[in-house]
Amino acid sequence: MTTFLSGKTLSANQIELINLIVNHLTEHGVMDAALLYESPFTDLTPQGPDGLFASSLVDELIGHWKITATAMSPSYQQQSLA
């Protein structure tokens, strides 16, 4: 997590999203990226991480924690293919 956070100034909602991810991974050990587009992650913003981070940072976030991308949201799939 330190690598992802290094050199970034994050808002309270961005930090909360990261905390939610860490809590989920701590509890379950793995996480499908599609969960980022469901509650409780969308409780902070309806767009999930896309509403809080630039798409490059969403990619970095997913890659950093090796969150599986088996069932991504349609908007994320389109961004990833671009």
Residue pairs with C-beta under 8 A, 6 or more apart in sequence:
1 18
1 22
1 64
3 64
4 18
4 60
4 61
4 64
5 18
10 18
11 52
13 44
13 45
13 52
14 52
14 53
16 44
17 41
17 44
17 49
17 52
18 61
20 40
20 41
21 31
21 36
21 41
21 61
21 65
21 67
24 31
24 35
25 31
25 65
30 68
31 65
31 67
31 68
32 67
32 68
32 69
32 70
32 71
33 62
33 67
33 68
33 69
33 70
33 71
33 72
33 76
34 70
34 71
34 72
34 73
35 41
36 48
36 49
36 62
36 67
36 73
37 47
37 48
37 73
37 76
38 48
41 48
41 49
42 48
44 51
44 52
45 51
45 52
47 75
48 73
49 58
49 61
50 58
50 75
50 76
50 79
53 61
55 79
58 76
58 79
59 80
61 67
62 69
69 80
72 80
